[in-house]
């Protein structure tokens, strides 16, 4: 049996983004969402997503927005905001992040989500910051037994920090892991054909990372490709094709282990 978990990232960032995710959920393809705990619409989105029957996890964020916990300079810019993807990764690779500050922030994000009534089924990171050793150490305590993202897609973005591959290989903890991870190719060229090519070699459990819905922020999040993702993910014909190929469309909570 081939389980396919189509997981939408960035829930709780903005109303338009949330609307797109929920539209994809109603279409039957997206069943799991990774939620930003410090987003502008997090609380409202959690309620809407739970009403829609979505499976929710924590999308650890150290790159965009304002921290939830009081922080020193290692996690923020001069204005007290997270410093962006490139700078956060540079600091992590140079071992410039204060481990205590990381622990306080990751814990605060976890506690915000659980205070909203979420029992997370999975954890991952915005811009994959869950790979940072200081973050994964905390998640090993908070999220033992949950699914963790191992972002080893054969199609990788060109702007990866050199530490990415090593930290992906070394990621270890008391977690469940999918057998396959894909999504980068679809993010670059969101068409039904590309989606199907990404899963051309079925695994027992595959996580397919998607980002439906345009929002303000980075060039990636502002791209019209995000709206094209939404349209493809709402395609009834794509869902039927996947089911005809033997995929079981599931949430992380719905995957049978063993």
N, C-alpha and C positions, 0 to 999 in steps of 0.2 A: 504494500500500500504506500502511496506517495502523498504525504501531507504537504499542503502548500499554505503557508501563513503569509498573507499579504498585509504587511504592517505599515501603517501611515505614521510618519514622524511629524513632530512639531504641533501636536494638538495643544491648544491653549495659548498660542502666540497671538492670534488676531481673529476677529469675527469671520472675515472672508475665508481665511484658512480653515477655520472650524466648519464653516458651512460646506466647503468642498469635501472635507473628510466625511462628514455625515451623509452627504449626497452619495459618495462612493460606498458607504456602508449600506445605505438603502438599496443600492444596486446589487449587493450580495457578494462583492469581491473582497472588500476591506473588512476584516473582522477584528483586527487588533490595532491599537493606537499607542504610540509613545507620547506621553504628556510632559510638556514643559512646566515645571512647578512654579517658576517665577514669571509666567506670562501674563499679559494684560487680561486675558479672558479665561484663565485656568479654571476658576471656580465655576463659571457658567458652563464651560465646555464639559467639565466632568459630569455635571448633572445631565446635560443633553446626551452625552455619550453613554452614560449608564442607562438612560431611558431607551436608547437605541440598541441596547444589548451588546455594546462593544466591550472587548477585553482591553484593560488598560495597564500600562506599565510606566515606569519612570524614565524620562529622557533627560539624563543629567546634563546640566547646562553650565559651562564656565566660559562661554565665548560671547554671548549676547545678552543685553539687558542689565538689570541691577541685581546684585546678590540679595539673598534673603537674610543672610547672617552678616553681622558686622565683620568686616574683613580688613586685613592689612593690605599693603601695596602689592603683594605678590600675585593677587588674583584680579586686580582692577587697574584701570587707567587713572589719570589725574582727576577725573570727574567722578570717580567711585563706581564706574560701570565696568562690566567685563570687557576685556581689551580686544576682542575679535579673534577669529580662528587662528590666523597666522601667528599672532603674538602669544596667544595662550599655548599653542604647540611649541613655539620657540622656547618659552619659559620652562615648560615641562621637560623638554629634551635637554635643556641646559641645567636641570635640577635647581631651578630658581623658585619653585612653588613651595610655600610654607605648608608642611604636611598638616599642621594643626588647623590652619585656615581652610584647607581643602576638606578636612574631616568635618569641621563645623558647617561648611556650606552644603556638602553632600547630604549630611544628616538633616539639615534644615529643609532641603528640598524633599527628601524622603518623608519627613514628618508633615510637611505641608500637604503632600498628596494623600497620605493616610488620614490626616485630619479631615480631609474632604470626603472621607468614606471609601477611598480606593484601597482595595487589597491587590497590590501590583502582582502581575503574573510574570513580568519580564523587566529587564533593565537594559538600557543602552545609553549612548551619549550623543548629544548634539555635537556635530563635527567629531564624533567618536572619542570624546574626552574620557569616556569610561575606560579607555586603554591606558590612561596615565596611571603609573603604578600607585601613586598616592590615592587615586580615586578607586581603583580596583580593590585596594586593601580595605577600604571602608565598605564597599559593596559586598565583599566576601562576608562581612559581619551582618549587614542589613538585609541582604538579598539571597542568603543561602537557600538553595533548593529551587530558585526561580530560573527562568530562561535568561541567558546572557547572549548578547550579539557578538559573534566572532566575524568581523567584516573582511573575510578573505575572498572577495569577489575576484574572478579572473580578469575582469575589466575594472581597472582602478583609475581614479583621477590623477592628472599629471602634477598637481600641486601638493602632493603628499609630503609631509615632513619625513625625513629619512628614518626617524624612529618608528614610523607607523608599522612597517613590516615586522620589525623585531618585537615590538610590543604586542602585535597581533599573535605572533607565534608563541610568545611567552605568557599570554593571558591564561591564568589558571585560578581556580576557585571552586567552591562547593556549589556549582551551578549545573543546569542542564544546557546543552548546546545543540543547535540544529546541525544537520549533516551538510548543509549547503547554504550559502548566503549569496544573493544577487541583488542587483538594483541599479548599479552605476550606469550600465549600458542603456537601460530604459530611461534614466534621468537625462542622459545626453540626447536621446532620440526616442521620445515617447510615442511609439506606434504599436499597434497590436502585433505586427510581425516581430518587432524587437522584443516585446514581452515574451512571445512564444519561444524565440530563440534563447532567451535567458534561461528558460526551463526545459530546454530540448533534451537534457540528460537528467531525468527525474531522480531525485534522492529520496530517502525515507522521509526526512523532514527538511523542507526548504523555507528559509525566510526570504521574502521578496520585499525589500525596502522601497517605499514610495513616498512622494512628497506632493500630494495633490493640493492645488490652490495657491494663487499668488498672494504674497504679503510683502509689506515694506521690510527692508533690511539689507540683505546682501544681494549681489548680482544674481546669485543662484535663486534666491527666494523671490526676486522680482521678475524673473524670466517668464515670458509667455509659455515656455515649455511646461511650467507648473499647471497652467490651465489645460494644456493638451494632455497632461497626465490624467487630470480629472476626467476628461471626456473619454479617454481610453478605458479607465478603470470603471466607468459607468456603462460600458458596453455589454449588453446582454449576450451578444454573439461571442465575445471573448470568454465570458464565463462559461457558456455552453461548450466552447471548444476545449477549454481546460478540463471540464468534467468529462467530455468524451475521450480525452486522453488518459483518464484514470486518476486525475488529481482529486483529492478530497480537500475542499476549501475549508480552512479551519482557523480558529483563533489559537493563541498559545495555550489557553486553558483547555481547548478542545482536542489537542493532540494527545493521542493515546501513547503512553510511554511503554518501554519494555521491548 
